[in-house]
Each structure stands twice: as structure tokens, then as C-alpha cells.
Amino acid sequence: MEKSIREIISETSDELRKNIDLLDPITGAKKLVELSSLFSSLNRYIAEAEGKYKERLKEIRETETSATNAKIKAEATQEYKLWIGAKYEKEALLELIRSLKYFNRAVSEDILNQRNQ
């Protein structure tokens, strides 16, 4: 069974948090490549989900007299929930990538400082 993007982000986050003391720059760099690839896939998914949501919004708008009511009804659909959920996952993934970059930079600088002493 293939894992969802949400599961992969959660597992990677847990793995990094539990093994942070064992993480070296090479492993960190590999994780960054994996996460960057996942980020790209997530962006594609978000674009598709947004398109489906907008199609649904358009359908609802055609039956509603008020644009506000149409938007409220559209935001209660599964299409909206999938789209907005993916956007939040993107934010979490982006923060994980940033944190890992910062960590890798700090560890690399520490290794260089130790060599220069």
C-alpha cells in the first residue's frame, strides 16, 4: 500500500526528531532531496485539488443566486477539504525543509570549526 503525502511528512518529521543526535550532514542532505521531491509532488497535487475545488464551486455557483452562499457551500465539500488540507501540509513540509537546511548548515559549520581547531 502506497503511503499518502501526509503520512510521509509525519513519518519523516518523527524520524528526524527522534534521531536528531545521530543525523550527519550526508544523511541530512539525502533527506532534503527526498523532501524536495515530495514538495514538488505536493505542489502538483495542490494544483489538481484546487482545480477540482474550483470546478465544484462553479457548479454550486450556477445553482445559487448568491456568490457568498455558493462559496460557503463549496467550502463544505470534500474537494475544498482536500485542497485546503494539502495547502496546510505544504506549509508543514516547507517548515521541515527549512529546519533541516538550518540544521545541516549548523552541523557543517560545527564540523569545519572542529577541524580548524
C-alpha positions in Angstrom: 0.0 0.0 0.0 1.4 3.4 -1.0 1.7 6.0 1.7 0.0 9.3 1.5 2.0 12.5 1.4 0.7 13.4 4.9 1.9 10.0 6.2 5.4 10.5 4.6 5.7 14.0 6.1 4.6 12.8 9.5 7.0 9.8 9.5 9.9 11.9 8.3 9.3 14.5 10.9 9.1 11.9 13.7 12.2 10.1 12.4 14.2 13.4 12.3 13.0 14.4 15.7 13.8 11.1 17.3 17.3 10.7 15.6 18.4 14.3 15.6 21.6 13.5 17.6 22.6 10.8 15.1 21.9 12.9 12.0 25.0 13.8 10.0 25.2 16.2 7.0 25.2 13.5 4.4 22.0 11.9 5.8 20.5 15.3 6.2 21.3 16.2 2.6 19.7 12.9 1.4 16.6 13.7 3.5 16.5 17.2 1.9 16.5 15.7 -1.6 13.6 13.4 -0.6 11.6 16.2 1.0 12.2 18.5 -2.0 10.9 15.8 -4.3 7.9 15.3 -2.1 7.4 19.1 -2.1 7.3 19.0 -5.9 4.7 16.2 -5.9 2.7 18.1 -3.3 2.6 21.2 -5.4 1.2 19.2 -8.3 -1.4 17.6 -6.0 -2.4 21.1 -4.7 -2.9 22.4 -8.3 -5.1 19.4 -9.1 -7.1 19.7 -5.9 -7.6 23.5 -6.4 -8.8 22.8 -9.9 -11.4 20.3 -8.7 -12.5 22.6 -5.9 -13.0 25.5 -8.4 -15.0 23.2 -10.7 -17.2 22.3 -7.8 -17.5 26.0 -6.8 -18.6 26.8 -10.4 -21.2 24.0 -10.3 -22.6 25.3 -7.0 -22.5 28.9 -8.2 -24.7 28.0 -11.1 -27.4 26.9 -8.8 -27.1 29.6 -6.2 -28.2 33.2 -6.5 -25.7 34.5 -4.0 -21.9 34.1 -4.6 -21.4 34.2 -0.8 -23.8 31.3 -0.3 -22.1 29.4 -3.1 -18.7 29.9 -1.6 -19.9 28.8 1.8 -21.5 25.6 0.3 -18.4 24.9 -1.7 -16.2 25.2 1.3 -18.2 22.4 2.9 -17.4 20.0 0.1 -14.8 17.2 0.1 -12.9 19.0 -2.8 -12.3 22.0 -0.6 -11.2 19.9 2.4 -8.7 18.1 0.3 -7.4 21.3 -1.3 -7.0 23.2 2.0 -5.6 20.2 3.8 -2.9 19.9 1.1 -2.1 23.6 1.5 -1.5 23.1 5.2 0.6 20.0 4.5 2.7 22.2 2.2 3.3 24.7 5.0 4.4 21.9 7.3 6.7 20.4 4.7 8.2 23.7 3.9 9.0 24.3 7.5 10.5 20.8 7.8 12.7 21.6 4.8 13.8 24.9 6.2 14.6 23.4 9.6 16.6 20.6 8.0 18.6 23.1 5.9 19.3 25.2 9.0 20.4 22.0 10.9 22.6 20.9 8.1 24.3 24.3 7.9 24.9 24.4 11.6 26.3 20.8 11.7 28.6 21.5 8.7 29.9 24.7 10.3 30.5 22.8 13.6 32.5 20.1 11.8 34.5 22.8 10.0 35.2 24.6 13.2 36.3 21.4 14.9 38.8 20.7 12.0 40.2 24.2 12.2 41.0 24.0 15.9 
